[in-house]
Every structure is written in structure tokens, then in C-alpha cells.
Amino acid sequence: MTHLKEHREPKFGLSEILKNAGHIAGAGVAATVGGIVGVGSSACCSSNSDGDFDYEAWAETDGAAGRINMQAVQQAFEQASDPTDFEDRVNYVYEGEHPILIRVQNVGTDQMVEGWEDLDDDGQIIEANDDKLFTLSRPINGQGQTRLQGHGANSYYAYHYPPMYPFGGGFFTGYLMGSMMMGGYSTPMMRRTTIVNNVRSYRGSPGFASTRAANSSFFASQRASNPAFASASRNFSPARQSFRGGVRSSGGSFRSTGGFGRSGGFRGGGR
């Protein structure tokens, strides 16, 4: 972690990200990003000209790559009051096929907060089967920098907070310190169903168009200004590669009873 390049972002809340991006796309309004047209009210990758699932179009979407708006993750962490609150915020932002599960634990001398996409739909983090999207870490003694690092297709992003940064939501200063004495936190299996239902409902609401627009804007900015973005775009973990291969061989038959399924969230633009 000592060689991470600091990448500073403007300081404003997640609600402002979504509000300011609202003019880019509304429900049923198309926005062109990276040569791919995304439409807020329809799936862009449901079928090709022959009526079959278009794997190549789906494979270029942010969700297929496991790409998440890292600026929104950063803001969600700063605003969250505890791990479940953080969990809710990042799942609303993400456009992938499965929920993000959160794990908080001590690793060596650091406190670690990890976000994993539950690719195998079993409601628990199995490192060989699921895909790590990001980690947040801080020395257990509270002295030193808190660090946010993306993984996989998000590995282009690294942010170092100033020492003793005042997190308004109290994630570290409140809940996390106490939780470390109780063995940390991992998304309960029973909570996974709640997350899935809430995200499905949110993706059918007008607010999701603004979220997608904010994500598009962030990825477009990174693609234009961050040299590491392009090389990270195909940085897939073995679990991600296996998931994508399964989608190809199954013709896009997502397990809608387990994850979010084939939703209107399909959108390219992160390439």
C-alpha cells in the first residue's frame, strides 16, 4: 500500500453527486458515453439482432466488469454511520448483477473494510468465488492514514485521507472501534435478501437514472484524466473471469432469484 498514487477528488456529498448529475440523464433519456448509448428505462444488452442475448454488448458494461463509482464509495464511507449503512449506500450506487457484501476485520496492524460482489449468490464472502471491489484500511491504533484502494477493474483508484481526517458519519470513530472487540462484521446472510429487494426496487425508480448518470460522468472523467484507468479495465480476478464465462455459456440466463438479474441497469461507458 505504500506505493499507491494519491488521487484527490473534490469534496462533496453523495447526494450532491446524484443531484448535480441529474441533468445528464433522466428516465427514458439516452446519454452517450464512450460510444455506447445508455437508456434509463430499458436494457441495452438484452438481445442482439437475432433475438439472442448479446454477450459482447453485456461484457462491455460496468457491471459485467465489476466496476463501481469509486468516488461514490469514498463519499458513502465518509457519510456512513456503521457498516450496514455503508452497505446500503454502495449497493444503490453499484450497477452489477449481484449485491455487494461488506466485511470488517483486523488484518495485521490494520482495520480493514472490504466490499465483495457476491458472484455465487450464497450470501457469504468466499474469496475464491466472489470478487473484491475495494478495501478501506487504517492502522488499528488510529494513528496514520486511512486508505481507499480499488481492486480488479477498479484498481486504477487509490485515495489517501489526511491523518486524523474527521469522518462525519463516524464509521471508524464510532461503531468500528467497538466492533473490533466483538470480532468485526460480515454481512449477515439474512440481510442479503433485504439488500437485493431494496436494490431491485430502487433500480425501478426515477432516482436510478440520476445514479447511472453520476456513474457515467465519473467513469468518463477517469477515462480522460487517469492513465491507469484503461489498463485496469480488463484486470479481472479468477472469480470474475469464471462468472463472465458462465454468462457466455448460459446465454445470459442470470439467476434472478438469487441476484439482481438482468435489469435495466445494463449500460456501457466504463471502457
Sequence and secondary structure as in RCSB ss.txt:
>XXXX:A:sequence
MTHLKEHREPKFGLSEILKNAGHIAGAGVAATVGGIVGVGSSACCSSNSDGDFDYEAWAETDGAAGRINMQAVQQ
AFEQASDPTDFEDRVNYVYEGEHPILIRVQNVGTDQMVEGWEDLDDDGQIIEANDDKLFTLSRPINGQGQTRLQG
HGANSYYAYHYPPMYPFGGGFFTGYLMGSMMMGGYSTPMMRRTTIVNNVRSYRGSPGFASTRAANSSFFASQRAS
NPAFASASRNFSPARQSFRGGVRSSGGSFRSTGGFGRSGGFRGGGR
>XXXX:A:secstr
 TT          HHHHHHHHTTT  TT EEEETTEEEETTS SSS  TTSS  HHHHHTBHHHHT   HHHHHH
HHHH SSHHHHHHHHHHH  SSS EEEEEEEETTEEEEEEEE TT SSS  TTTSEEEEEEEEETTS S  EEEE
 GGGTT EEE  TT   TT IIIIIIHHHHTTT EE  HHHHHHHHHHHHHHHTSTHHHHHHHHHHHHHHHHHHH
 THHHHHTT   HHHHHHHHHHHHHTS   TTTS  S TT  B   
